[in-house]
Amino acid sequence: MSHTINNIFKVLALCLASFFCSVGLAQNIHLKSRSESIKVIQDSSFVNKVSIVFNKSDIPRVYPIFYDTELEEISGIQLSEIKGRRLKNLPLKHIKEEDVELDYITSKKIKSILIPAEKEIKLSYLVSCKELMYFAKLPFFSYDQIDTLRYRIEVPSTFDLTHNTIDRDSLAFYQIDSTKIGNNAVWNIKVIPKKVEPDPLQFFGIFKNMKVPLMRTLVVPSAYKNRPTQYMNDWYFNNTIPKKGLNTSVKQKIDQLTTNINDPSKIISILYDYVRENFKYVAIEIGMGAFIPSHTDEVYLNKQGDCKDLSNFLSEALRYKGIESDIALAATFDHISDCDFPSLSSANHVICVAYVNEKKVLLDPTDSIHVEGTPVQSLQDRTILIVNSDGGVFHKVKPFGPHQNEIYYELNLELDANVNVISGDFNVSYKGISSNYLRRILKSEHQEWFNKFGNTYFEEVLGNQSISDLVVDNQSKELNFKGNISINGKTFGDGPNQYLFIDFLPRLMETESRETLIEGTYLRYPFSKKVRARIRMKTPIDNFKTVEHNHEGEGVALHVIARAISDLEIECNYDFVFDHIFIDKKNIITTNDILKSFKHIINEPIVFKKQKG
């Protein structure tokens, strides 16, 4: 997702934290059990009877019920005291209902229920929802501590339930069975849920950077049995049809932008840039607005929208110019799951897909620096569901190869043994999307601020040495930097010997300062990195034994060499190839072994002798 989107999430999280604290919801409640009984109705709605048992507590607690006023209705709220096998109904004296008044979320309300102290309490209520597609997930994790979590799903014979559970191995206990009761199929699920850290975004179905167990669900009419992907596609496609079409003024603007241009690729580039540069990204909505875009004319009039709004508008603009185009549901790198299963919970993003010479061109109007014709950075190696009139199709987005994202450092240095100082200049070039981290900051901040940031950035990457006169050259396919560097404390003489520490060489992982990485770390892209450092001497040296190290693993390789070129010059080079996007179970050991070995190599001094006389 774009730098702007990430900033929105940061602001949203702060607003939510402030909101929850103000209504007393910042507590961690221990629940004895939680049960949900979901019944699908013939009219394509469903009801969910929720029952929660609270352990005794010394103090009263506030329990929140979040719901969507556009699609859901809460009824039948009842508090009961548990006395053995009996239930004693308690009066509902304190139910506080409030709108969730946040700029980025609409149609959500919260009912706050006061749970009495010194008693084992059961809370029950009914959630009625008119949109069956909204039944998209069963979380097997919780913000609260829950001893036992149960789900019961009842589906009439005119429907069929399809489901898929992610990260199931992380559950301590998981049990599922299905039975027939009359004409209905019933699924019973019992788990010990995984406890997760408090995150207010979870109340709104926003799961960022979470690897936790969750069942994705889709209930389809029997006519679509064994064809869940087509049902998902058709539902979304039909719901977006009323949101398409362009009025005369929009068409006139598109024609003006593309006057005398017939090349489809150029038209795509022009309209893509027009939307990204002139339309503002806004809004995180709930209800159907979380999935279905606003009308294209409304988006054009307001010059704003979220990912689905902007992608739908761009798709319609391309279609108007005769370029085949669709929109696609997608899951970015930070979503709880990939979009490889037909469920609304599988996706957190929408993009536009154009077709040129039978090739798919991915377009993300929320990514201000994406280059059309290349993979979208946040979707590398992820799946998208392209929604179309032919029943839809899953498409795996290819990641960049490491050699498409080359980082090249050249350092030209001089060692003055008399004062034990190394100084010189350096040049850095980033190709492909290896520059994206810096490009996003460069695009969003003014030049003076970026210059200060750039100095700090390269000082950290280059072993906390002193950088000056940094200059940036922002080209369409490369991002280049040059500057001066002064290196202190890395060389000293001891009689005839000179010692040189090379831990000023740029670290392998530029955006990660940790010496070892943890599972789940997102490294943005595969890349290859070449470092060429030449160090000239003011006084001749005797040749020293070449230092060379090679380390290889699956998708990871490092070659380091330090050698004398002449009696007045040495070179310290390395080549690093990293062909992964995430740190996971398969690559974490190899990656950390290489990081440790590199640190060991650059911390060992190179020793050379000064020539006699």
N, C-alpha and C positions, 0 to 999 in steps of 0.2 A: 504494500500500500504506500501511498505517497507520504512525503514528509508532512504535508498539511493534514492528512488524515490522522497520522500518529499524534500530531499536536492536539487535534480535536479530542481524541481518546484521552489524552492526558488531562485536558480541561474537564472533560466529562467525569473522569474518575474523581477529580478533586471536588466537583460539584456534588457527586453522589455521596462521597465520604462526609461532606459537610451536612448534606440532607439527612443521612442516616443517624449521624450523631445528634442532630437537632430533635429527632423523634424517638431517640433512645433505642436504636436498633444495632448498636455497635457491640452487642453482647454475643457470646458464643453459647448456644443452648444445647444441653444434652437431652436427646430424645430417646425414649425407650424403643419406640417403633414408629414407623410411618407406613401407611397403607394407602394405595390408590386403586380404586376400582373403576376402570374405564369401560363404558358401554357405548358401542357404536349404534346409532339409530338409523332406521331405514331411510330417513330423509337426508342422509349425509351430514348429520350433526353428531355430536357425541356429548356425553356427560361423564364427569369424573367425581366420584365420591371419595373425599380425602379424609382419612382418620389419623390423628397424631396423638401418641401417648407421651406425656411429659413425666420424667422422674420428679420426685419431690425435690423442692429447693427451699433454701432458707429465705430467699427473697422473691418477690413477684418478678415476672418476666414479661416482656412485650414480644409477641410473635407477629411477624408481618405476612400478610397475604397480598401478593402482587397480582394484578389481573389487568387484562386489556379491555377497556370499556367498549371498544369497537366490535369485538368478537365474543367476549366472555361475560357471563353473568354469575355473580356469587349469591348463593341462597342457602337457607337451612343451617346457618351457623349455630352450633350448639356446644356448650361447655358442660362436662360431666365430671364428677368426682368418682374415682374408681375405689369401690369398697369390696374387696374380695372379688366375687364374680358379678357383683351388682354395680349398676351405674346410678348415681344420684345427680339429676340435672341441676345445674347451677344457673342463676340469673346472669344475663349478659349486661353487666353494668357499664363496661368501658369498651366500646368499639369506636375507634377514631378513624374516620375516612378522610383521605386527602388526595388531591391530585399530585402526581409527580411532576412538579413544575420545573422542568429543565429545558433549556433551549434546544437540545438535540434529541429529545424524546417526546413523542406525543401519544395520547390516548391511554396512558397507563395511570392506574390508581393504586392506592395501598390502603388496606384495612388493617389497623393495628389492634390486636387482641391482647388484653391483659390476662396473663396466666397467674392464678393465685399461688401464694407460697404455702408450704407445709402440707401439700396434698398431691397425690398422684392424679393427674388431670388428663382427660381425653378431650381433644378438640376435633370436631367434625364439621365439614361443610361440603357443599355441592358446587362444582364448576360446570356450567353449561356453555358449550361452544357451538356456534352455528356453522363453522367451517371445518370440515373433517381433515383437510390438508394441514390444519394447525396442530393436529396430533402427529408430530414429526419425530419425537424423541422421548426416551425414558432415561433420565440421568441415573447412573449407578455411583454417584458421588454426591457429596453434600457439604454445604457451608457449615451446617451444624453436625455435632456428633450424633450419629444414629446407630443404635445397636442392630436393628433389623429393618430392612426395607422390603416391602412387598408390592407387587403390581398384579392386578387381575385385569385381563383384557377380554371382553366379550364381543364377538363379531358375528353378525347374522350371516346366514348362508349366501346371501346376495352380495357379500363382500369377501375379500380375501386380504389377510394380513401378511405382508412381507417385512422382514427385519434383518438387521445386521448389527453386531456388537463390535465396537472398537476397543482396543486395550483391555480385553477381557482378562488377560493373564495377570493383571494387577489386582484382581479381586481375591480376597481371602476365601470367600464362599460365593458360589453361584449355582442356582438350581432353576431349571425351567421345564415345564411339562404342559401338554395340551390335551384337552378332552373335548368330547361332544356333549352338549346339554340341549336336547331337543334339536332344533335346526341351527343352533348357534355353536360356534367354536369358541373355546375358552382357553386362554393361556394364563398360567400361574407362574410368576417369577418371584424368587426369594434370593436376596443377596445381603451380604454385609458390605455396605457402601464404603467407598474410599473417602476418607476425610480430606478436604482441601482447604487451603488458606482462604480466609475471607476476601471476597472480591464482589463489590456491589454490582458490577456489570453482569454477573451471572443471573441476577434477578430479571434481566431483560433479554436473556438468551444470547448474550455476547460472551463467547468463550475464547479469550485471547491467550495464546501460548500455553495451552493446557493439554497435557497428555494423560487423560483420565478415561475410565470406562463409561461408555454411553451406548445405548441401543438406538440406532436409527430405524424409524418405522415409516411405513406407508400402507394405508388401507385403500385398496382399489376395488371398484365394482367388479363383479364376477366376469363381466364381458372382457375385462382386461387381465384376467387371471394369467399368471406366468408372463405378463408383459408390463411389469411395473414401470420400466423406463418410458415406454410409450405413454402410459397414463400420466406420469409426471410431466412429460413434454407437452401432451395435449392440454392438460389443465393450465399450465403456464402460458402456452401459446394462445389459447382461447381467451385467457384473462388479459393478455396484453393487446389483443386486436383492437379493442375500443380506445387504446391509448396511442394509437398510431395515426398517421396522416399529417400532412403539412398544409397550412393555409397559404394564401397567395403571397403574403409579405415574406414568409419564410422562404418560399421557392424563389422569389425575386432576389433575396439576399444570397442564396446558394448559387444562383446563376451569375450574380455579380462577382462572387468570389472565384468562379471557375470559367470566366469568359475566355473563349478561344482555346480552352484546354480540353483535350480529348484523351490524353493518356490516363488510364484508370489509376495507375500508381501515383501520378502527380495530383489527381483529384483527391485521392485518399489522404495524401500528405497535407494538402491545403485545408480540407475540412477537419481533419484530425487536429491540426494545430489551431484552427479557428475555435473549436470547442474548448480545447485546453487553455487557450489564452484569454478567452472572453466569457467563459462560464465559470461560476464559482461553485466549489464543492460545499454543500451544506446538508444538514439533517441526518439524524439517525431516527428512523420512525418505527413504530410498533404497529401491530394489526396488519391488515392487508397492505398498508403502505410500506411495510418492511420488505415486501416481496414484489408488489406490482408497481410499475413506474407511473409517474404522472404523465398526462398527455403531452405529446411533443410540442404542441403549440404553446402550452403553459410553460414548459421548460424554456423555450425560446424567448417568450415574453419576459420572464423573470430573470433570464440569463443565469440560472442556478439550478442545482439539483444534486442528487447523490449518484452513486455509480450506476444504478439501474436507469435513472432518468437520463443521464448524459449518454450512456451507451445506447439506449433506445432511440434518442434523438439522432445520434450520429448514424445509427443503422438506417433510419428513415431518410436522412439526408443523402446517404450513399445510394440507397435504392432509387431515390428520385433522379439521381444522375446515371442510372442504369447499371450500377455496380451491385451485384448480388451480395446480400449481407444479412446476418442473423445476430441475435444476442445470445449470450451463453451464461449459465450459472457456473460459478467458480468458487474454489476454496483457496484463499491465500495461505502463505507459509505459516501464519500465526493462528490459523483456524484449528478447531478441535479435531477435525477429520478432513480427509480428502473428499472431493466431490465425485467419488467413484461408486456411489449408491444413490438411487433415486429417492431423496427425502429432502424436505426443506432445511432440515438441520445439517445437511451435508455442505451447504454453500453459505458463504458470507460476503459474496462479491458477484458483480455482473460486469461482463465486458462485451465488446462488439467484435464480431468476426466477419471480415470481408473476404471475398473470393476473387483472386486474380490469376488467370491462367491455370485454373484448377488447384491453386494453392491457397491454403488458409492464411490470412493475414490477421494477427491478433492485435486488437486496439483497446487500450485501457485509458479512457479520457480522464481518469483521476491521477494518472502517472504523468507528471509534467515533463519528464525527461526520457520517457520511453521512445525508442526508435522503431517505427513501423517496419514490419518484416522480420523482426527479431523476437525471441521469447520475451514475455513480460516477466520482469525480475521476480515479482512476488508469486508468480505461478509456475516457476521452473519445476519440472518433474511432477507437476500436479495435474489433476484431471478436471476437465470442464465438460459440462453438458450443454451441447449446442442445441438450442431450441428452434425447431423449424416445422414446416408443414408436412414433412416426411416421417415424423415420428421421433425425431431427435436422435442424437448420437453422442456417445462419450468420446472425448478426444484427449489423449495424453500430451501435455505440453513438453516438448523436448527442452532440456536444460542447455545452457551454453556449455561448450567444451572448454577445458582449462586454457587451451591455447588461443581461444577467442578473447580471453580476458587476460591480456599480458600486462604485467607490471615490470618496468625496467628502470633500474637505478644505475647511474654512472657517477662515481665519485673520483675526482682528480685531486689528490692530496699531496702535501709535502711535509716530511717529518724533519724537524730541526732538533737534532740530538743535543745541541748546546743548551736549549731551554726546555726540552722535553714537551714540545707543543706540536700538534698536527693541525694543519689548516688547509683550506682549499675551497673548491666549489662542488656542487652536485647538481645533477639533472635527473628528473623523474618523469616518466611517461606512463599514462594509464590508457589502455585500449579496451574496447568492448564495454562491459558494464563494471569493470573493475574500478572505474571512476565514479560510479553512481553515488556512493556515500558522500564524496566530496562535491559532486555536481549538485546534489539536492540542497546542500548547505549553501553553496555558491549562488544558487538560483533564488533561495529564500531570504538571504541576508545581503545587506549592502556591502560594497567592496571593502571599505575600511575595516568593518568588523571581520570579514572573511580573511583579510590579510593577517590580523592578529590571531585568528583561529588557526590559519595555516602554519604560522610560526610555531605555535604551541604543539600542533599536531605532529609536524616533522621533528621537532625537538624530542618528543616522546618516542616516535618511531625510531629515531637515530640515537638511541641510548642516552637521552637527556643531555645532549650536547647543544651548543649555542648556534642558533640559526639567524642569519641576517640577510637583508636585501632579497627577500623572497619575491619572485615574480611568477604569475600564473598566466598561461596561454590556453584559453578555452577554445578548442577547435571542435568541429562537429563529430569527428571520430576519435579524437584523442584529447586528453587533458594533460597538459605539461606544466611542470614546475622547474624552476631553477633558483639557486641561491648559494650563499656562502655558508661555510660551516667551520667552526673552531672547536677542536677536540682537545680536552685537557685531562690529565691524569691517566692517560692510557699508554704512555711510554716513559721509560726511564733507563738510564745507563748505569752499568755496574762494572767499572773498569773497562775491559775490552768488549764486554757484552752489551747489547742493546735489547731491551725487552719491549714487546708490543702486544697489547691486548686489543682484540678486534671486536669487542662487544658493542662497538658503536655501529656495526653493520645493521641495516634495518631489520627489525624483527620479522619472523616469517608471516605471522598473522597480524596485519596492521590494525584491524579494528578490534582485536582482542589483546588486552594487556596481561591477562592471566598466564602463568607459566604452564598450567595444565587446564584443559577444558572439560566441562561437565557434559553429560549426555543431554541432548536437546538444544545445545548451542546452535544458533542459526548463523552461518558464516556468509550468507548472501549469494555466493556464486562460486563455482569452480574457478581456479585461476592458475596461471604459471607466473613465476616470479624469477627474474634474473637480476643479480647484483654483480656489478663489475667495479671493483675499487682498486685504483692504482695509487701507490704511495712512492713518491720520489724521495731520495735521501740527499742530504747536502754533502755527506761524506761517504766514500765507498764502503761496501760491506763484502764479506766473503759469502759465497753461495751457502745456503742452508738447505737442509733436507726438506723436500716438498712435503707439505702436510695435506693429506687427502682423506676424505670420509664419504662413504656412500651408504645411504639407508633407503630401503624400499619396502613398501607394503601395498596392499590392494588400493589403488587409486591415490597413493601418496608416494612421493619420491623426493629425496634430497641428495644433492651432490655438492660438497664443499671442497675447495682447493685453495691453498696458499702456497705461493712459490716465488722464486726470484726470477725476474725477467733479465736483469743485468746486475752489475755490482752497484747500480744506483737506483734500482727500481724493483719493487715487488708488487704482486697483485694478490688480492684476496677476493675470491669470487664464490658465489653459490647459485645453484639452480634448484628451484623448489616447485613441484607440481602437486596441486591438491585438487582432486576430482570428486569433491563432495560438496553438498550444500548445508547439510546438518551433521552434527556430531551425534552418532547413534551407537547402538550396541556393537555393530559390525566394525566400525572404524575407530572407536574411542581409544582402544589400547595402542594401535599402531600410530595414531596421530600423536598421542601424548608421549609415546616413546621417542618419536622424532623431535618433538618440541624439547624434550629433556636432553636429547643427545646434542641438539644444536646449541642449547645453552651451555652444555659442558664444553663443546668445541670452542666457542667464542670466549669462554672464560679461561681457557688455557693460553698462557702467553706464547708468542712466537719469539724464539731466541736466535739472534744472529750476531756474528762477530764483526767488529770493525776491522777493516784492513790495516795491517801494520804500516806505519810511516805515512 
